[in-house]
Amino acid sequence: MADNHDPRCRQCRREGAKLFLKGDKCYTKCTLDKSKDGKTKWRDKPPGWGSAASQQNANFQKKITEYGQELREKQKLRRIYRVLEKQFRNYLTEAQRLPGVTGENLLRLLELRLDNVVYRLGLASSRAQARQLVTHRHFTVNGVRVNIPSYIVQAGDVIGVHESMARNGGIKEARERIHKRSLPEWLEINSNTLEGRVLAPPERGQIDTNIREQLIIEFYSR
């Protein structure tokens, strides 16, 4: 299974934003957080700014071009949902085929991936963990075990926890997590059975991903 194996904190630093790639640690111990005195740390800057030479040249920063802004937005979205370029282009092609705004369709398709839905329901601490658990067949969709993280769920689908997950201690952690994490409006979950349901495809206002999707469309329109 293809994936980006770059250090996750380094990916966040490169994009200059929290991508929540390390689950709960992103809320408690993040390299992008300010120091106690409120000053910016060197880790707040992109990779390569930690050396003495780069700190001396901190006043000189290359102005990012319009193309660079579009590229960074595309890379950020890919890293958030952990998809590689070829798969990302396939999602874009499908988003263009669907009726409606292409950028919103793209985000909606990514949100409806099974690994993302498992993460949004609080059944996994991160999308990476959700992908692993789905691959190990710990979840069912409408009673059928599914091991494809990119599986697109539909409105009305029921995501259940297979009994095999109880053996690895994941259920106890999930019960604690769902009480701490806010649930998107387009999902619901039974805290007793840990059974989630997709109420409807998410609208743009229900997706909290901080992305300017129009820049991504413009990037691929060149």
C-alpha positions in Angstrom: 0.0 0.0 0.0 1.5 3.3 -1.1 1.9 6.1 1.4 3.9 9.1 2.3 6.6 8.1 4.8 8.1 11.5 5.4 8.2 12.5 9.1 4.7 13.7 9.9 5.8 16.8 11.9 8.0 17.8 9.0 5.0 17.6 6.7 3.0 20.0 8.9 6.0 22.4 9.1 6.3 22.3 5.3 2.7 23.4 4.9 2.8 25.8 7.9 -0.4 24.3 9.4 -1.6 21.5 11.6 -2.5 18.5 9.4 -3.4 16.3 12.4 -1.3 13.4 11.1 -0.3 12.1 14.6 -3.7 11.9 16.2 -4.1 13.0 19.8 -0.4 14.2 20.0 -1.4 17.0 17.6 -3.7 18.4 20.3 -1.2 18.1 23.2 2.3 18.4 21.8 2.8 20.0 18.4 5.9 21.5 17.0 3.8 24.4 15.5 2.6 25.5 18.9 4.0 28.8 20.3 6.5 28.7 23.1 5.5 29.8 26.5 6.7 33.4 26.0 4.6 33.6 22.8 7.7 33.8 20.5 8.0 31.8 17.3 10.2 28.7 17.5 12.5 27.6 14.6 10.2 24.6 14.2 7.4 27.0 13.2 9.3 27.6 9.9 9.6 25.3 6.9 12.2 22.5 7.0 15.7 23.8 6.4 15.3 26.9 8.5 17.0 25.5 11.6 20.6 26.1 10.7 22.5 29.2 11.8 22.9 30.4 8.2 19.2 30.2 7.5 18.5 32.1 10.7 20.9 34.9 9.7 19.0 35.2 6.4 15.6 35.1 8.1 14.8 38.6 6.9 15.2 37.5 3.3 12.3 35.3 2.3 11.5 34.4 -1.3 8.1 35.7 -2.3 5.7 32.8 -3.1 4.2 32.9 -6.5 0.6 32.3 -7.5 1.7 28.9 -8.8 3.5 28.2 -5.5 0.3 29.0 -3.6 -1.7 26.6 -5.7 0.9 23.9 -5.4 1.1 24.2 -1.6 -2.7 24.0 -1.3 -2.8 20.9 -3.4 0.0 19.2 -1.4 -1.6 20.2 1.9 -4.9 18.5 0.9 -3.1 15.4 -0.3 -1.2 15.1 3.0 -4.3 15.6 5.1 -6.1 12.7 3.5 -2.9 10.7 2.9 -3.4 10.1 -0.9 -0.8 10.0 -3.5 -0.8 12.0 -6.7 -2.3 9.4 -9.1 -5.2 8.7 -6.8 -5.7 12.4 -6.1 -6.0 13.0 -9.9 -8.6 10.3 -10.1 -10.6 12.0 -7.4 -10.4 15.2 -9.3 -11.6 13.6 -12.5 -14.6 12.1 -10.6 -15.3 15.5 -9.0 -15.4 17.1 -12.4 -17.8 14.5 -13.7 -20.3 15.0 -10.8 -22.8 17.9 -10.9 -22.1 20.9 -8.7 -18.9 22.8 -7.8 -15.8 20.8 -8.6 -13.8 21.9 -5.5 -16.7 21.0 -3.2 -17.2 17.6 -4.9 -13.5 16.9 -4.4 -13.6 17.5 -0.7 -16.8 15.6 -0.4 -15.3 12.5 -2.1 -12.3 12.6 0.2 -14.5 13.0 3.3 -16.6 10.0 2.3 -13.5 7.7 2.2 -14.0 4.9 4.7 -10.8 5.6 6.5 -11.7 9.2 7.0 -15.2 8.3 8.2 -13.8 6.0 10.8 -11.5 8.8 11.9 -14.3 11.3 12.0 -16.4 9.0 14.1 -13.7 8.8 16.7 -13.0 5.1 16.1 -9.3 5.9 15.3 -7.0 8.6 16.7 -5.7 9.5 13.2 -6.4 8.8 9.5 -3.2 6.7 9.4 -4.5 4.5 12.2 -7.9 4.4 10.6 -6.4 3.2 7.4 -4.5 0.5 9.2 -7.5 -0.7 11.1 -9.7 -0.8 7.9 -6.9 -2.8 6.1 -6.9 -5.3 9.0 -10.7 -5.8 8.5 -11.8 -4.4 11.8 -14.8 -2.6 10.4 -17.9 -3.4 8.5 -20.2 -1.5 6.2 -23.8 -2.6 6.3 -22.7 -5.8 8.0 -20.0 -6.7 5.5 -16.3 -6.5 6.4 -14.5 -4.0 4.2 -10.7 -3.8 4.0 -10.4 -1.0 1.4 -9.6 2.4 3.0 -10.6 4.3 -0.1 -14.1 2.7 -0.2 -16.6 5.5 -0.7 -19.5 5.3 1.7 -23.0 6.5 0.8 -25.8 8.2 2.7 -27.5 5.6 5.0 -24.5 3.3 5.3 -23.8 1.9 8.7 -20.2 1.5 9.8 -19.8 -1.1 12.5 -16.9 -2.4 14.6 -16.1 -6.1 14.0 -15.6 -8.3 17.1 -11.9 -8.7 16.1 -11.2 -5.1 17.2 -12.1 -6.1 20.8 -9.1 -8.3 21.0 -6.6 -5.5 20.3 -8.0 -3.1 22.9 -9.2 -0.7 20.3 -12.8 -0.6 21.5 -11.9 0.8 25.0 -9.8 3.5 23.4 -12.6 4.4 20.9 -15.2 4.7 23.7 -13.0 7.2 25.5 -12.2 9.1 22.3 -15.8 9.6 21.0 -16.8 11.4 24.2 -13.9 13.9 23.7 -14.1 14.5 20.0 -16.8 16.6 18.3 -18.8 14.7 15.7 -19.6 16.2 12.3 -23.2 17.0 11.6 -23.4 14.5 8.7 -22.5 11.6 11.0 -24.0 9.9 14.0 -22.7 7.2 16.4 -24.2 5.0 19.1 -21.7 5.3 22.0 -22.9 1.9 23.3 -22.5 -0.2 20.2 -20.0 2.1 18.5 -22.1 1.8 15.4 -21.9 4.9 13.1 -24.2 6.0 10.4 -23.7 8.4 7.4 -26.8 10.7 7.5 -26.0 12.5 4.3 -23.0 13.6 2.1 -21.3 16.5 3.8 -21.9 20.1 2.7 -18.9 22.4 2.3 -19.8 24.2 5.5 -19.7 20.9 7.4 -16.1 20.1 6.3 -13.7 21.8 8.7 -10.6 21.2 6.5 -8.9 24.5 6.1 -8.4 24.4 2.4 -8.9 26.8 -0.5 -10.1 24.2 -2.9 -10.4 26.7 -5.8 -6.6 27.1 -5.9 -6.3 23.3 -6.4 -8.7 23.4 -9.4 -6.8 26.3 -10.9 -3.5 24.3 -10.4 -4.8 21.5 -12.5 -6.4 23.8 -15.1 -3.0 25.2 -16.2 
